[in-house]
Structures are given as structure tokens and as C-alpha cells.
Amino acid sequence: MCRHPELCPTADSPDREAAAVLAAHPEQGWSLLCNGLIVFDDTGDLLPDGQVVAPHRPV
């Protein structure tokens, strides 16, 4: 999905949240990244295959 000169991390890599934002919806609390990941303001993620990553705030 990534089309910029420097490739973004894939949705299954540990640094997946470092991908570029394609669409931001702060009023709804989520953003779509170029690797297909949806990140939520509560730090949870939704992977392109439908898997959920629970919120992972620092303690």
C-alpha cells in the first residue's frame, strides 16, 4: 500500500505504528495508516486482517 519513496513498516512489523497517516479523524479518535493499520487514540490498533491489538499505553 505504501507508495512514498521511503517504504513504511508493514502492518505485521513491531514498528507498524510508524507508517505514514493517510486519513486522520481526530474527532472520531482514529487514523488510517498507509500500511492498512487503523490506530485509535486509546493506543489500540486494528490490523488489516481484522485482528485487534489491545491498547498498550506505557505504565
Secondary structure, DSSP 4 states (H G I P E B T S, - for coil): ---SSSPPPPTTSTTGGGSPEEEEETTTTEEEETTS-EEETTS-EE-TTS-EE------
